[in-house]
């Protein structure tokens, strides 16, 4: 998060708190977050974590997205351009899935140094295979 987004979250917290007519002391009583802390968040001096924002959202009775969005309703879903059709990735169906799970379990049991050697070799083989296509 950059300074601008921290400041915007603080401003949004202040707006929501004032709109709901909830004092900083009431927030402190309900969440344990000190009034001084809330003041510093609102002024943009502190970058609150998601857990803290969840506490503020709970006290204010608003969804979490309200700290990141200035409107009263959630933004409409964006219409993204259709993705190109591609063949399914290996490991996403039946037998391949079982093989992938078995491979991950085997890799987890391997010595880390040997695992890195094996994965490096596989990466080189994949690069060579892709360059010949």
URVENVEN-V301958 format. One record per pair of residues at least 12 apart in sequence whose ideal C-beta (glycine too) atoms are under 6 Angstrom apart, sorted by the first residue. I is the first residue (numbers start at 1). J is the second residue. D is the distance in Angstrom with one decimal. If there is no record, write none. Layout:
I_J_D ; I_J_D
//
This chain:
1_47_5.9 ; 6_44_5.2 ; 6_47_4.9 ; 7_44_3.7 ; 9_67_5.2 ; 10_41_5.2 ; 10_42_4.5 ; 10_44_4.5 ; 12_67_5.2 ; 13_41_6.0 ; 13_42_5.5 ; 13_56_6.0 ; 14_42_4.4 ; 16_60_5.2 ; 16_62_5.9 ; 20_60_5.3 ; 24_38_4.7 ; 27_59_5.3 ; 30_59_4.9 ; 31_55_4.3 ; 31_59_5.8 ; 53_67_5.5
//
